Amino acid sequence: MEPALHLDVTDATATVRIANPAKRNAMTTAMWRALPPLLERCAADPAVRVLVLTGEGDTFCAGADISSLTAGADASRDLAVAAEEALAVFPKPTVAAVRGYCVGGGCQLAAACDLRFAAEGASFGITPAKLGIVYAASSTRRLVELVGPATAKYLLFSAELIGTERALRTGLVDEVWPAEALDGRVAEFAAVLASRSQLTQVAAKEFAAAPVAGTERLAHWEAQGHGSGETVEGVAAFLERRAPRFGWTVG
């Protein structure tokens, strides 16, 4: 199988699968480059309400394909950061479904998702200290915001792997499930997310990324809320004891 990113859209959920099984789903240069435009397509597709990032088989992603570093560590790091940032600013909810190794660039991608669900036995690590690479400032800040400075320093300084128990305790992971139950739980939760108001989700995601929103953005979201009909539909559905049919979409 050639290294690639595979996209499948089913029931409002876009699943992006990292596939390079010969190298534990390590990301090649071409794969890093392919991720941002793929995410743009999903963001623009009104049929997509949730995005799930996962790996082929029993591994999420073991990082960057080291052979690609021959092009220059800085260039490879910049590609990884661009892919990470594209994932972080994806407007709709994102969930990383993690099995096996989630290391280096793989952990970088998982951290850029909104939520991370893991199978028991998964391993997490940030490994640039093994290669003498300066971890990107934006990636470092995102990791600190996610797990706190102490755990971020542990991961970055040592390049040691941690298991799901510690990952759950420190906030790196949101839920841990037996391996055979992970796909079902992720699909179930993705369906929940898809049923909720995308207006609420997109605004909340923007506010979480920039807690002090400017006056223009606050006015923008207030206008979106008033003009969307989402609240009217949500209240009507509650009173009529039915599932809401939210219609607001990105763009």
C-alpha positions, 0 to 999 in steps of 0.5 A: 500500500502506498502511503496516503491519506484516505477520506470517507464521508458517512452519515455527516462524519468525514473520516481521514485515515492515515495509511502508511502501514509499512512504517507504522503510519508515519507521515511522509512529506507528501502526506503532510502536504496533502492534509491542508487541502483535504481539510479545506474540502471537508470544511467546505462540504455542508454534508460534513459536520464532524471530522474523525482522524485515525490511523490504518490498522492498529496504529494511529501515527508513529510520527514523521517518516524519518527518511523525509528529513533528508530534505531538511529538518526545518522544512519537514517541521514547517510542513508538519506545523502547517498541517497541524495548524490546518487541523487546529483551525478546522471549523467543525468538531474534530476527534482523534481516534487513537490506537497503538502508537501516537508519537511525534508528529502523530501526537502533534496531529492528535493534540490539534484535534478538539477531542481524543478518544483512545484504545486501551494500550495506546502510547503517546510521546513527543520525541524531537529531543531524540533527534535534536529538533527544536519543537515548534513554538505553536506546537509547544504552546498547544501542548501546554494549553492541553496538558499543562506545563509540567506534563508538557515539559515531561514529554518534551524534555524526556521524549518518553512514552506514556500510556493511556492511564496517564494520558487520561489523567493529564488531559491528553486523552478524553476517553479510553475504551477497549480496542474492540469498542473504540470505533463504535464509541467514536461513531456514536459520539460523532453522531451526537456532535453531528446532531447538535447546532453547528452554529454553537460549535463553530462559535465556541471553537473560535472563542476557545481558541481566542478567549478574548474575542474582538468587538467585531467577532462578537457582533458577527456571532450575535448576528449569526445567532439572531438570523440563523433560526437555530434557537427557535428550532432548538426551543421548538424541538425541546417543547415538542419533544423531538430531535432538533433539525439544525440547519446552519452550516459553515459558510 
